Amino acid sequence: MNKSPITTHVLDTALGKPAAGINIELYQQTQTGWQLLASGETDADGRITNWLNPQTKLEFATYKLIFKLEAYWQQQQQTVFYPSAEICFNLSEQAHYHIPLLLSPYGYSTYRGS
């Protein structure tokens, strides 16, 4: 695998295009709280694929992505209804995990991608 074991992709479904320039943080839950593992910004294709070394072996644990959306909505001249979105997920096997976010001004959804 030549990309991070956890990747993400943000699509603006209202515009029908990738959402570039969104800051995202990746955390792992520990016994003492949430530990920041990485942060990055979506590229022109709305993706972050390189924030962890491809050889990284992640612990079986709970992780979360925090998508910082406020600046993106302001740039699109949209009302900021959701200033951020948080997705928590469990890793239970050594595999690639792709966590996409489908975004619109008044809603968002996710799924486990490939």
N, C-alpha and C positions, 0 to 999 in steps of 0.2 A: 504494500500500500504506500503510495507516495503523497498522502495527505494526512492531516491530523485525524486521530481516531474519532474525534467529534467535530462535525462540520455543521454549518447552517447556511440557509438561503432565505432571503426575505423578498417576497413578491408583493408589489402594490397592486391589488386586484382592481381597485378603482381606476387606475391608469393603465393597467394591463402591461406592466413592465417591472423589471427588478428595482428594488429600493436601495440605491447606493448611498453611502455616507452615514449609515446608522451605526452608532456605537453599541457594542454588545460586550457583556462580561460573562465569563464562565466560572462557576463556583462548584466546589465539592462540599457536601455536608460532612462535618466531622463531629466528634463527641462534644466539642466545645463551641460549635457554631459553623458558619459558612466560611470556607477558605477560598479566596480568589486564586484561580489557576491561570487565567489568561484574560486578555481583553483585546478587542480589535474593532475595526470598522469595515462594514461591507464594501466590497469593491464595485466597479461599474456594473458587474453582473449580479449584484446583490448578495454576494457570497463571502464567507470566511472559511477558508480551507486549510490555513497554515498556522493556526495559533498554538498548536501543540506539535512537538516533534513526532513524525510518523511512527517512530519506534516506541513511543510512550505506551507503557502498559498501565492502564487505569485500574484502580481498585473497584471491586463490585460495591457500589455505593449509590447514594442519591446525589444528583447533580442538578444545577439549574442554570438557565440562560436568562439574563436580564437585558432586554432590548430597550434602549433609551430612545424613545420615539418623538419626544417633544420638538427637538430641533428639526427633525425630518418633516414633521407636519407644518411647522412654521415656514420652512423653505418651500413647501408645496402650497403655501397660502391657504391652509386648511385649519379649521377649528381643532384645537388640541383637546380631544376628549379623553384619549388614553395617552398620558405622557410616557408610560412605559408598559411593557408586557413581560411577564415572568413565566417561564416554562420549566417545571420540575420533572425529572425523569430518573428512572432507575437503570443502572447498568448491571446486567446479570451474566454477561458473557464477554469474552474478548472478541470484539467485532467492531466494525465501523458503524457509528451512530450519526445519522444525518437528521437534524431537527430543523425543519423549515417553518417559517412563519408566513402565513397569508394575511395580508394587511389591507384594511380599508379605514376610512376616517372614523367609523363608528362600530368597528368590529374587527376581530382577528380570530384565526384558527390555526391549528398545527396538526401534524401527523408524523409518524416515523417514516422518514424517507429512505432512499437507498443510496 
